[in-house]
Amino acid sequence: MAATGHPHGATQRDHPVAPTKPIEAFLVPAGRDALTAAFSGRSFAPPWRGSTAVDPAAAEALIETAFATPRDTPAVVYIHVPYCQNHCLFCGFFQNVWRPQVADAFVDDVVAEIAARAATPLVASAPIAAVYIGGGTPTALPADALARLIGALRRHLPLAPDCEITLEGRTYDFGLDKAEAAIAAGANRISLGVQSFDTALRRRLGRKCSGEEVSAFLAALIGLGRARVVCDLIYGLPGQTAEVWARDIETVAATGIDGVTLYALNVWRGGPMAQAIDTGKLPPAGSLAAQARAYADSVARLTRHGWRQVAQSHLVRSGRERNVYNGGVKRGLPCLPFGPGAGGQAHGLRWRNVIEIARRRAMQAEGRAAIEGVSRTPPRFAAQAAVTAGLEAGALDLAAVEALAPGFRAAAAPLIENWHAAGLVTVAGSRLATTTAGAFWITNLTGGLYAALDRTAPTQESPA
């Protein structure tokens, strides 16, 4: 997988959502260093926190009703390609080993799914602002299959004139022929999972290309001049020193790339990296304090190079890079899912497509919707999405959240006062902005403001 996590990827069901905590759990004790020790650990608080499961017997009818209901907002589309050439140690999303002979049947399946849903009111009623083709490793697909998939998106879906179409991938087995085919078909943004340019570190992670090969391929992609190019880097990796991380940041700054996403390492319980660390095959992952210092250093370095921070983890070099899909997901826009394992949301419902290929095909053959995990988004979904999107962008409009959840500002006041004193946020009128330390602890701030929302009366319907 190119990224370390994805809000509508195949394993949304597996990401551990922290149990609900009271506001007091999010107060920073006096004397703590804001950057490295504000909290004892991270929380995970997605906008769909508080969703309730739907009776499986009623699930298919509810989803069909959702597709039969128009939307009045833009949407995003997520396409999931659940195949990888190998299982990288850091990844908790591996599902199927890639085999070239599956390409045509896979694309046939997804194209048929897109065509079947294209005329439904949910899909056809308003523009689609962004498409994200993720995985897995979409660039494992051959050039003609990629072109056919992207062409079907453009042919069947109501894409906005400036629709962002992202192809996620990795350097290994990509090649300019695939990139050119994808771009010619309509892709206008390529996101590569680099993780690190350090060859020794890459080898330990199971990455096949050297750092030099990755840099050369990035330069070639950028040289095409026909698509925005972004990449991911991970901090906190086993054996990644501060010097190695600093070199990675300086390398990415020198590439001419349009943007970079900086991810903190998640060591998935029971995953291959956790096992390698436990058995001594890898050194320990970076501590929270080390991760915090790496995050702050990277933001400072890129800012000195003239880059601009547009989201907690995303910095851009050029105005061409808009990061539309990720921003839309954070705001709670409807997400239309296609492909095995893709997750979606609309009209107050969340669901995922069945990821097991054989089971998906059997359900389709029976005329059933190959979906599972259907849930209703919480009554406070709109307010929670506003909190998430605002903090993610670095500035939250407290008055806007108050309008969605009356009583929020009063409930959140003790937290905000505490965080301001601790150096995590600044406040000017109704604008709450995160400092670099606050941005590092964004999931904890999000969880705290969700706890404040829990003290308000849910008054609005979910807009998803």
Residue pairs with C-beta under 8 A, 6 or more apart in sequence:
1 9
1 84
1 88
1 91
1 93
1 94
1 134
1 135
1 136
1 137
1 168
1 193
2 134
2 135
2 137
2 168
2 169
2 170
2 191
2 192
2 193
2 232
3 134
3 168
3 191
3 193
3 232
3 261
3 263
4 90
4 91
4 232
4 234
4 263
4 265
4 266
5 15
5 92
5 93
5 263
5 266
6 12
6 93
6 134
7 46
7 329
7 330
7 343
8 78
8 80
8 132
8 134
8 329
8 335
8 337
8 342
8 343
8 344
8 345
9 78
9 80
9 93
9 134
9 135
9 341
9 342
9 343
10 80
10 82
10 93
10 95
10 136
10 340
10 341
10 342
10 343
10 352
10 355
11 92
11 93
11 341
12 343
12 352
13 352
13 373
14 92
15 44
15 46
16 44
17 44
17 45
17 46
17 49
18 43
18 44
18 45
18 447
20 49
20 50
20 451
20 454
21 43
21 447
21 451
22 451
23 411
23 414
23 415
23 448
23 451
23 452
23 455
25 448
25 451
26 39
26 415
26 444
26 445
26 447
26 448
26 451
27 414
27 415
27 418
28 34
28 38
28 39
28 418
28 419
28 422
28 424
32 38
32 422
34 422
34 423
34 424
34 435
34 437
34 438
35 292
35 293
35 296
35 436
35 437
35 440
36 288
36 289
36 292
36 293
37 288
37 289
38 422
38 424
38 437
38 441
38 444
39 441
39 444
41 288
42 264
42 288
42 441
42 443
42 444
43 443
43 444
43 446
43 447
44 443
45 388
45 443
45 446
45 447
45 450
46 388
47 330
47 332
47 377
47 381
47 384
47 385
47 387
47 388
48 345
48 350
48 375
48 377
48 378
48 381
48 384
49 378
49 384
49 450
50 378
50 379
50 380
50 381
50 384
51 350
51 375
51 376
51 377
51 378
52 375
52 376
52 378
53 374
53 375
54 62
54 349
54 374
54 375
54 376
56 372
56 374
59 351
59 371
59 372
59 374
60 368
60 369
60 371
62 349
62 374
63 349
63 351
63 369
63 371
63 374
64 369
65 347
66 122
66 346
66 347
66 349
67 117
67 120
67 121
67 122
67 123
68 120
68 121
68 122
69 121
69 122
69 346
69 347
70 121
70 122
70 125
70 126
71 121
71 122
71 125
71 126
71 334
71 346
71 347
72 125
72 126
73 126
73 333
73 334
73 463
74 126
74 127
74 128
74 129
74 160
74 328
74 333
75 123
75 126
75 127
75 128
75 129
75 328
75 333
75 334
75 335
75 336
75 346
76 128
76 129
76 130
76 131
76 132
76 324
76 325
76 328
76 329
76 333
76 334
76 335
76 336
77 128
77 130
77 131
77 132
77 153
77 157
77 335
77 336
77 337
77 338
78 131
78 132
78 134
78 325
78 335
78 336
78 337
78 338
78 342
78 343
78 344
79 110
79 131
79 132
79 133
79 134
79 138
79 149
79 153
79 338
79 339
79 342
80 134
80 135
80 136
80 337
80 338
80 339
80 340
80 341
80 342
80 353
80 355
81 106
81 133
81 134
81 135
81 136
81 137
81 138
81 140
81 141
81 339
82 95
82 96
82 135
82 136
82 339
82 340
82 341
82 355
82 357
83 95
83 96
83 97
83 98
83 99
83 102
83 106
83 135
83 136
83 137
83 140
84 91
84 94
84 95
84 96
84 97
84 98
84 135
84 136
84 137
84 140
85 97
85 98
85 137
85 140
85 172
85 173
85 208
86 97
86 206
86 208
87 94
87 206
87 272
88 94
88 195
88 205
88 206
88 207
89 204
89 205
89 206
89 271
89 272
89 273
89 276
89 282
90 195
90 205
90 234
90 237
90 265
90 266
90 267
90 273
91 268
91 271
92 266
92 268
92 271
93 135
93 136
95 136
95 341
95 355
96 136
96 357
98 137
98 140
100 142
103 141
103 142
103 145
104 145
106 141
106 145
107 141
107 145
107 148
107 149
109 339
109 340
109 360
109 361
110 149
110 152
110 338
110 339
111 148
111 149
111 152
113 338
113 339
114 152
114 153
114 156
114 157
114 338
115 152
115 156
117 123
117 336
117 338
118 124
118 156
118 157
122 334
122 336
122 346
122 347
123 157
123 158
123 336
124 158
126 158
127 158
127 159
127 160
127 163
128 157
128 158
128 159
128 160
128 163
128 336
129 160
129 163
129 164
129 324
129 325
129 328
129 333
130 163
130 164
130 165
130 166
130 324
130 325
130 328
131 153
131 157
131 159
131 163
131 164
131 165
131 166
131 325
132 166
132 168
132 325
133 149
133 150
133 165
133 166
133 167
133 168
133 187
134 166
134 168
135 168
136 341
137 168
137 169
137 170
138 146
138 167
138 168
138 169
139 146
139 167
139 168
139 169
139 170
139 173
139 174
139 178
140 169
140 173
141 149
141 178
142 178
143 177
143 178
143 180
143 181
143 182
144 181
146 167
146 178
146 181
146 182
146 185
146 187
147 181
147 182
147 184
147 185
148 185
149 185
150 165
150 167
150 182
150 185
150 186
150 187
151 185
151 186
153 159
153 165
153 186
154 185
154 186
159 165
164 188
164 189
164 322
164 324
164 325
165 186
165 187
165 188
165 189
166 187
166 189
166 190
166 191
166 325
167 182
167 187
167 189
167 190
167 191
168 191
168 192
168 193
169 190
169 191
169 192
169 193
170 192
170 193
170 207
170 209
171 192
171 194
171 209
171 213
171 214
171 217
172 207
172 208
172 209
174 192
174 217
176 220
176 221
176 224
179 190
179 221
179 224
179 227
180 224
182 190
183 190
183 224
183 226
183 227
187 227
188 226
188 227
188 228
189 227
189 228
189 229
189 230
190 221
190 227
190 228
190 229
190 230
191 230
191 231
191 232
191 261
192 214
192 217
192 218
192 221
192 229
192 230
192 231
192 232
193 231
193 232
194 214
194 218
194 231
194 232
194 233
194 252
195 202
195 205
195 207
195 232
195 233
195 234
195 237
196 202
196 205
196 207
196 211
196 233
196 234
196 237
196 240
196 244
196 248
197 211
197 214
197 215
197 247
197 248
197 251
197 252
198 211
198 240
198 244
198 247
198 248
199 210
199 211
199 212
200 239
201 237
201 239
201 240
201 244
202 209
202 210
202 211
202 214
204 238
204 239
204 282
205 237
209 217
211 251
215 251
215 255
218 229
218 231
218 255
218 257
219 255
219 256
221 227
221 229
222 229
222 255
222 256
222 257
228 258
228 259
228 318
228 320
228 321
229 257
229 258
230 257
230 258
230 259
230 260
230 261
230 321
231 252
231 257
231 260
231 261
232 260
232 261
232 262
232 263
233 248
233 249
233 252
233 260
233 261
233 262
233 263
233 298
234 262
234 263
234 264
234 265
235 245
235 262
235 263
235 264
235 265
235 286
235 291
235 294
235 295
235 298
236 264
236 265
236 285
236 286
236 290
236 291
236 294
237 265
237 285
237 286
238 273
238 276
238 277
238 282
238 283
238 284
238 285
238 286
239 282
239 283
240 286
240 294
242 290
242 293
242 294
242 297
245 294
245 297
245 298
246 297
246 301
249 297
249 298
249 301
249 302
250 301
252 260
253 301
253 302
253 305
253 307
253 317
256 317
257 317
258 316
258 317
258 318
258 320
258 321
259 314
259 315
259 316
259 317
259 318
259 321
259 323
260 302
260 314
260 315
261 313
261 314
262 295
262 298
262 299
262 313
262 314
262 315
263 313
264 291
264 295
265 285
265 286
265 291
267 273
267 274
267 277
267 285
268 274
273 282
273 285
276 282
277 283
277 284
277 285
286 294
291 440
292 437
292 440
295 436
295 439
295 440
296 436
296 437
296 440
299 309
299 315
299 436
299 439
300 436
302 309
302 315
303 309
303 315
305 317
306 317
307 315
307 316
307 317
308 315
308 316
309 315
309 394
309 439
310 316
310 321
310 323
310 393
311 323
311 326
311 327
311 330
311 392
311 393
311 394
312 391
312 392
312 394
312 434
312 439
312 442
314 323
314 326
316 323
327 389
327 392
327 393
328 335
329 335
330 385
330 388
330 389
330 392
331 385
331 386
331 388
331 389
332 345
332 381
332 382
332 384
332 385
332 388
332 389
332 463
332 464
333 464
334 344
334 345
334 346
334 347
334 464
335 343
335 344
335 345
335 346
336 344
336 346
337 343
337 344
337 351
337 352
337 353
338 353
339 353
340 353
340 354
340 355
340 356
340 357
340 360
340 370
341 352
341 353
341 354
341 355
342 352
342 353
343 350
343 351
343 352
343 353
343 373
344 350
344 351
344 352
344 353
345 351
345 377
345 464
346 464
347 464
348 376
348 377
348 381
348 461
348 462
348 463
348 464
349 374
349 375
349 376
349 377
349 464
350 373
350 374
350 375
350 376
350 377
350 464
351 371
351 372
351 373
351 374
351 375
352 371
352 372
352 373
353 360
353 370
353 371
353 372
354 360
354 363
354 370
354 371
354 372
359 370
360 370
361 370
363 369
363 370
364 370
376 462
377 462
377 464
378 384
378 458
378 462
379 458
379 459
379 460
379 461
379 462
380 404
380 405
380 450
380 453
380 454
380 456
380 458
380 460
381 462
381 463
381 464
382 404
382 460
382 461
382 462
382 463
383 401
383 404
383 405
383 408
383 453
383 456
383 460
384 450
384 453
386 396
386 397
386 400
386 401
386 404
387 396
387 401
387 446
387 449
387 450
387 453
388 446
390 396
390 397
390 400
390 401
390 432
391 434
391 442
391 445
391 446
391 449
392 442
394 433
394 434
394 439
395 431
395 432
395 433
395 434
396 431
396 432
396 433
396 449
397 430
397 431
398 408
398 409
398 412
398 430
398 431
398 432
399 409
399 430
400 430
401 408
401 409
401 449
401 453
402 408
402 409
402 430
404 459
404 460
405 453
405 456
405 457
405 458
405 459
405 460
406 456
406 457
406 459
407 455
407 456
407 457
408 449
408 452
408 453
408 456
411 452
411 453
411 455
411 456
412 448
412 449
412 452
415 448
415 449
415 451
415 452
416 425
416 427
416 432
419 425
419 438
419 445
419 448
420 426
420 427
423 435
423 437
423 438
424 434
424 435
424 437
424 438
424 441
424 445
425 432
425 433
425 434
425 435
425 438
425 445
426 432
426 433
426 435
427 433
434 442
434 445
438 445
